[in-house]
Amino acid sequence: MTKRTVNYFEQALHAHQINKAIHPETDKLCEYPALLQSSDGHHRQESTCKEIGRLAQGYPPAVPEGTNTIFFIKFDAIPAGQKTTYLRLIVSDRPTKDNPRRVRFTIGRDKVDYKSDCRTKTADLSTAKILFYHVISTPDARFMTLDIKDFYLNTDMPHYEYMRIPVSSIPAKIMKLYNLEPLVHRGAVYVEIRKGMYGHPVSGRLANDKLVQILQKHDFVQSDLIPGLFKHKTRPLCFSLVVDDFGVSYVGKEHANFMIQVLQDNGYTITHDWTGSIFCGITLK
């Protein structure tokens, strides 16, 4: 297993733990404040605007509609006795994504009091390798990849959470767009979190459970022995699921299109690569 592959799984399964990117001038790992002072600063600012718009009610025209995951509120609107968590701001370089200079808002999970089971079954590298061999050894089989956009943000929370966001982490464009100055309390703005959000202990579990239920309704069955490995009851389709990334083996493009249509019909925004060129950090031909 290469170091690059290990890093991919750390990013995919523990995204909340990554908080650095490469400084364009020094080539050293750095965090958000340093990036803002670099030649990439305006790009990171714009990425932050898009991230907040995606979580909230949009940032037109770049983000026409948000996911309504967060709502800006007055400090005194927080219910009495409710714990307030903090913002953990994540930056990373994702060259294969549409926005390579990623800025991600996540919840400070150590301040979230959630006692139910949060574990999520997911595939590992061995499963992906077995799938590759399956494609090679199956007559007329092909491999493709799918990705679900905003995977964690499409699930309702069992109860709302509340988070403090320092004004220093909110670009001026967002402050103006959402008229946040009247909401500032002791140097911060507060939000009510209504849907699953990165960093919350149960977000991954809720998102995965919802997806699995949808797949089961359309005759996709998860292996009892190998987490994250699915096959269809009647169609020549099987895939490995790593968080929100699918590595798909199919015989006949119409069957792969069926799977894409199932996901889209159930409200997921899908990106796909028919060449299947990268999966689990491995470049494939």
Secondary structure, DSSP 8 states (H G I E B T S, - for coil): --HHHHHHHHHHH-GGG---EE-TTT-SEE-HHHHHTSTTHHHHHHHHHHHHHHHTT-BTTTBSS----EEEE-GGGS-TT--EEEEEEEEEE-TTSSSSEEEEEEE-GGG----S--------HHHHHHHHHHHHHSTT-EEEEEEEETGGGGSEEEEEEEEEEEGGGS-HHHHHHTT-GGG-BTTEEEEEEEE--TT-TTHHHHHHHHHHHHHHHTTEEE-SSSTTEEEESSSSEEEEEETTEEEEEESSHHHHHHHHHHHHHTT-EEEEETT--EETTEE--
